[in-house]
C-alpha cells in the first residue's frame, strides 16, 4: 500500500465529514426501525433523530441506502476511519416462530461507487448519473458550504419527473491518499459499476443523462469511448442522451501547483507511486497529447447526444505549502480551466458561463440561486426524454 507521510496533506474536501452512507439496509426497514436499531448499538447515537436520515432504494433495489447527516456527528461516527468502509452487525429481533438473523450494514463516508439520491416513483424511465472531479467527493463536492444543501439530493428531485433516478458516483481521485491513479483504472471501474447498476436488458435500454465536473467529464468521455470499442459495453453509449459538463478540461487545465505538491508528498515514497500520479496530471495538463487524441476520437460520439457545457468565470486559489508543511488552497488565484478548454464548439452544444470559480461552480446555495437556473435544463431534458410536459 502506497502510504503517504502522515503529517502532509491537502484539503481535497472537508476534513470533517458530516454525512455518512449506510448500505445493505433490508428493504422492509423504515427510517424509524433503522434509527431504533442504530441507537441500540451505541449510547452516543441516542440523540439521533429521524430527520437526520434519508432512506433510498439501492441501485440494485435488493436493499436500501441511508444518508446520515448531523452536526456535530455522534462520537460513534467520529471514531471511525473516514477512509475505510466499516461493517456493523445488528441482531434482528425475530418474529414468533422465525429464526434469529444478523443484519450486516456497511458504513462509510468516502461514497465510492454509486449512491442513490432520491426515491423514484414507479418504473425508472431515466437514470441521471453525476461524476465528481479530481480530488473530489461524490457528495460533498456538490454541496454548498454556505447552506449545506446538496443540490442533486435537495433541489433536483423537485425539478424532474418523479420516475427518474438520481445517482452520484465516487472514486478515489485524491492525489494525497493511498490508491492507484490511472485513467484506465478509473474508466474500467466506472463502466463496470454502471453495467452492474443497469444489468437487465430493459435497464440497459433506459436513457442516461450524465452530469460531470472537471475530471468527471473526462471520465464520462472515457467511458463512452470504451462503450464504442467494446460490444459488451455498447449499451452505455446507446443509452446516453445528454451530457451536462461543468468545467470540463477538454483542452487541459493548470496543474503546475499540483505537480509540485505530488513531488513533495511522494518524495519518500516509491517511484512508481509518484510516477502514476504525475502521469495522471500530465494527461490533464493544457495541450496534452492524451486530451488532444481524446477530443478527436470523441467527435462522432458527441454528435449522438446533446451537450450542455458550463465554464467558470472566476479564478481559483491554487495549492500552496504552509509553514507547517501542509498543502492547502491558499496560493495565488488562477483560471484552472480556461473557457476555450471547457467548450467543444459543436453545433449540438449549448454553452453557459457560471460566475464562480472551478470548485464552487457546482455548489448551489439555494434553489433560487441564479446559478441553479442551469439545472432547469436538466428538467427540460428529462421531460423531453420521457415525453412528459
Residue, then its C-alpha position, 0 to 999 in steps of 0.5 A: x500500500x502506497x502510504x503517504x507521510x502522515x503529517x502532509x496533506x491537502x484539503x481535497x474536501x472537508x476534513x470533517x465529514x458530516x454525512x455518512x452512507x449506510x448500505x445493505x439496509x433490508x428493504x422492509x426497514x423504515x427510517x424509524x426501525x433503522x434509527x431504533x436499531x442504530x441507537x441500540x448499538x451505541x449510547x452516543x447515537x441516542x440523540x439521533x433523530x429521524x430527520x437526520x436520515x434519508x432512506x433510498x432504494x439501492x441501485x440494485x433495489x435488493x436493499x436500501x441506502x441511508x444518508x446520515x447527516x448531523x452536526x456535530x456527528x455522534x462520537x460513534x461516527x467520529x471514531x471511525x476511519x473516514x477512509x475505510x468502509x466499516x461493517x456493523x452487525x445488528x441482531x434482528x429481533x425475530x418474529x414468533x416462530x422465525x429464526x434469529x438473523x444478523x443484519x450486516x450494514x456497511x458504513x462509510x463516508x468516502x461514497x465510492x461507487x454509486x449512491x442513490x439520491x432520491x426515491x423514484x416513483x414507479x418504473x425508472x424511465x431515466x437514470x441521471x448519473x453525476x461524476x465528481x472531479x479530481x480530488x473530489x467527493x461524490x457528495x460533498x463536492x456538490x454541496x454548498x458550504x454556505x447552506x449545506x444543501x446538496x443540490x442533486x439530493x435537495x433541489x433536483x428531485x423537485x425539478x424532474x419527473x418523479x420516475x427518474x433516478x438520481x445517482x452520484x458516483x465516487x472514486x478515489x481521485x485524491x492525489x494525497x491518499x493511498x490508491x492507484x491513479x490511472x485513467x484506465x483504472x478509473x474508466x474500467x471501474x466506472x463502466x463496470x459499476x454502471x453495467x452492474x447498476x443497469x444489468x437487465x436488458x430493459x435497464x440497459x435500454x433506459x436513457x442516461x443523462x450524465x452530469x460531470x465536473x472537471x475530471x468527471x467529464x473526462x471520465x464520462x468521455x472515457x467511458x463512452x469511448x470504451x462503450x464504442x470499442x467494446x460490444x459488451x459495453x455498447x449499451x452505455x453509449x446507446x443509452x446516453x442522451x445528454x451530457x451536462x459538463x461543468x468545467x470540463x478540461x477538454x483542452x487541459x487545465x493548470x496543474x503546475x501547483x499540483x505537480x509540485x505538491x505530488x513531488x513533495x508528498x511522494x518524495x519518500x515514497x516509491x517511484x512508481x507511486x509518484x510516477x502514476x500520479x504525475x502521469x495522471x496530471x500530465x494527461x490533464x495538463x493544457x495541450x496534452x497529447x492524451x486530451x488532444x487524441x481524446x477530443x478527436x476520437x470523441x467527435x462522432x460520439x458527441x454528435x449522438x447526444x446533446x451537450x450542455x457545457x458550463x465554464x467558470x468565470x472566476x479564478x481559483x486559489x491554487x495549492x500552496x505549502x504552509x509553514x507547517x508543511x501542509x498543502x492547502x488552497x491558499x496560493x495565488x488565484x488562477x483560471x484552472x480551466x480556461x473557457x476555450x478548454x471547457x467548450x467543444x464548439x459543436x453545433x449540438x452544444x449549448x454553452x453557459x458561463x457560471x460566475x464562480x470559480x472551478x470548485x464552487x461552480x457546482x455548489x448551489x446555495x439555494x434553489x433560487x440561486x441564479x446559478x441553479x437556473x442551469x439545472x432547469x435544463x436538466x428538467x427540460x431534458x428529462x421531460x423531453x426524454x420521457x415525453x412528459x410536459 
